[in-house]
Each structure stands twice: as structure tokens, then as C-alpha cells.
Amino acid sequence: MEMIAEERLESLKAGLIGGLSAGLAFLITTVVNGLLLNQYFSILNINQFQLINLQFC
């Protein structure tokens, strides 16, 4: 029974490390896109045009 608990603990640690790694990679990518790439590639600036116009009036 102890083996199952140890495996669950290892799985939990691996999941936490994987989740934190994915979150950190997303954060770094967002910062790089926001600070560096928007200056040189204007197409990456999503705020300059509307993708979908939801105003029907």
C-alpha cells in the first residue's frame, strides 16, 4: 500500500513541476511578444484591428 502512496506523490510532484514549467513558458513567451516582437512586427499587435465585429447597430 505504501508503494501506491509513493507513486501518487511522485505523480503529483511531476504534475506540479510540469504545470509550473508550462505556465512559466507561457509567461516568458507573452512578455517577449509584448515587449520585443511588437516593435518589429506590427501584425502581431492584435489590438490594432478587430477580428470579429460584434456590434450589429
C-alpha positions as CSV (number, residue, x, y, z in Angstrom):
1,M,0.0,0.0,0.0
2,E,2.9,2.3,0.7
3,M,4.1,1.9,-2.9
4,I,0.9,3.3,-4.3
5,A,1.1,6.3,-2.0
6,E,4.7,7.0,-3.1
7,E,3.8,6.7,-6.7
8,R,0.9,9.1,-6.2
9,L,3.2,11.6,-4.5
10,E,5.8,11.3,-7.4
11,S,3.0,11.8,-9.9
12,L,1.7,14.8,-8.0
13,K,5.2,16.3,-7.9
14,A,5.7,15.7,-11.7
15,G,2.4,17.3,-12.4
16,L,3.2,20.4,-10.4
17,I,6.6,20.8,-12.0
18,G,5.1,20.3,-15.5
19,G,2.3,22.8,-14.8
20,L,4.7,25.4,-13.4
21,S,7.0,24.9,-16.4
22,A,4.2,25.3,-18.9
23,G,3.0,28.5,-17.1
24,L,6.4,29.9,-16.9
25,A,7.0,29.2,-20.6
26,F,3.7,30.9,-21.5
27,L,4.6,34.0,-19.3
28,I,8.0,34.3,-20.9
29,T,6.5,34.0,-24.4
30,T,3.9,36.6,-23.6
31,V,6.5,39.1,-22.3
32,V,8.8,38.6,-25.3
33,N,5.9,39.1,-27.7
34,G,4.7,42.1,-25.8
35,L,8.0,43.9,-25.4
36,L,10.2,42.8,-28.3
37,L,8.3,41.4,-31.2
38,N,5.5,44.0,-31.4
39,Q,8.1,46.7,-32.1
40,Y,9.4,45.0,-35.2
41,F,6.3,43.0,-36.5
42,S,3.2,45.1,-36.4
43,I,1.0,42.2,-37.5
44,L,1.5,40.7,-34.0
45,N,-0.3,43.6,-32.4
46,I,-3.8,42.1,-32.1
47,N,-5.3,45.4,-30.7
48,Q,-4.8,47.3,-34.0
49,F,-7.7,45.6,-35.8
50,Q,-10.9,43.8,-34.8
51,L,-11.1,40.1,-35.7
52,I,-14.9,39.9,-35.2
53,N,-17.3,42.9,-35.2
54,L,-20.0,42.1,-32.6
55,Q,-21.8,45.5,-33.0
56,F,-24.9,45.0,-35.0
57,C,-26.3,48.6,-34.9
